[in-house]
Structures are given as C-alpha cells and as structure tokens.
C-alpha cells in the first residue's frame, strides 16, 4: 500500500529562513496509512527554488533513496509562509494517498509523502512529489492534443467521483505533453452532471446546459469553443453582425482605428475573409446534431489509471516506466 520512505533529510538550508538555517532538515514521514516495510531514509540534495507564493513555496531537488535511482522531485512547503497551514497539507496528503491514490503517476504526480516538523507548537510541512512539469498559462494558445489531454484527464477524474475544487492554470502542470493536476487540498467527492459533448469550435454552451462547472471553466479558459464574438481590429464583433455583404458594417465598427486609404483597403480585405470564414463555420456548425452534443462517457480509462503497486519496491526507480495517459475520446 505504501512506499518504503520513512524519513527524509533535505541537505541544505532552503534560504536564510527559520528552519535550521545552518543544518540539514531531517523529518519523519506523516503516515496516512500504516506500513510494514522496512523504513528507509531519503536525502534530497541540489535544492533550488522553483516558485515563491504567499502561502507556499516550491523547491526542486534530487531525492536519493538507498537502492533506487535518483528522482527529480519538488518540495512544497509552508516554511516561509506568513501562516503555517498544517491542516491544508493534511487534506492534500489525504487526496494523494487515499482519495486519488490510483491516479498517482497518471493525472496527479507520484507522491513521496508528507513530512512535518514540530517546533514550539508550530508545525511546518513539506510535501514531496515527483517533478511533473511547469504550470500552464491560459493566455497561451496550446495545441489541440494538449487541450484534449487536459480535458480527458479532468473528465476521467470527475467520472471517478472527484473534483479538484480549485482548478486554474497554475495548478495544471505539463512536462513533455503530459498533464498533471497539483494543489489537491480542496479535492472533494463529486457527482458529475456533465451532459454535453465537448466539440472544438462548437458554440459556447451555457453553464447550465453543460452541467459541470469545473470542467466548463477549464474548457472555456482553454478556448476550445467558438465564442459569441470575434475580435476584429481590437473590437469585439458579435457573430450575428458578421454576415455576407456586411464588410461595410465591419469597417464602420472599427473606423476610428483606420487612418489611411491603404489601411482601409487592407481592413476591407480582412473583413471579407472574416465573413467567408464565419460562413464556413456556420455551415459546419449546422451539421452538428443534438445527438452528437450529448455527452457519452467511455469509462474504461477510469479503471486503466491504476498504477503499478508502489509497494513492489520498484516504483521509486524509474520515470520511463510510467504508463501512457488514459485516452477518453472527447475531442
Ligand atoms: Zn463534474
């Protein structure tokens, strides 16, 4: 059930903060499930800051456990936060080691445990995870297959009965096209009411039609759907305003941004092109049937997410043994 790591030593002072500034930090593991395996001590070296936040700080380092290959890890801690958050870390380790345990290495990082230091009634927490990439940025236009991977993994999680609870771009990490969800302290049971197929370039449905707020938010932010308006020369033009013979109207809508004859001529050409593109989109849009918009979940990937037994002793050795992400064909 659990991996053999029982204690870690972080070989550094993280910065000149309050935790053992001159020494290594040695901590026992906070067990959420009992283990009968012989205890092992891991050492984390080559520690470097990755991200500084108000509530948590994240470091990257190399974890060495006797008998295992070195592992690229991140250390999430509240050691330098204004307020320690031991309960949030307890909730998060519960998500990793209990609720979403079968998703480790699949849609959440492999977890090497929670370690807590008690000092004068104050508890400082260190959560150790396999490094799984850098955060997404919703301002970037990502390739369709990456968007599909994010949505499929999220949908799989929902249909397994959980929601993330606080999902934004900064807690979706990507490494070499592989997506993982992090910051799991708000994970909770969820009865997903998704009832709408996610079709790229389909017109944005309403949240009520769609049925699930968390998935809706992510699909919307990833710009998968055709929005009700299109940006033309800095103005948001409603789709209903873009129609054959309507180039004059579009030019009128952006006239203050056009100065010279040649700019106006250029804008005309672009207006005609936009009208043509929207007409083509309308033709395609009208081919989607109500039946196609009904969500049907292919449930096999939910059970395919069971990772190798981490108690086998080999789980901590090799990142290349990770299985391929599950495929749910939504897009
Ligand atoms: Zn849902």
Boltz pocket constraint, residues with backbone or C-beta under 6 A from the ligand:
constraints:
  - pocket:
      binder: B
      contacts: [[A, 158], [A, 162], [A, 163], [A, 190], [A, 191], [A, 192], [A, 193], [A, 194], [A, 211], [A, 212], [A, 213], [A, 214], [A, 215]]
      max_distance: 6.0
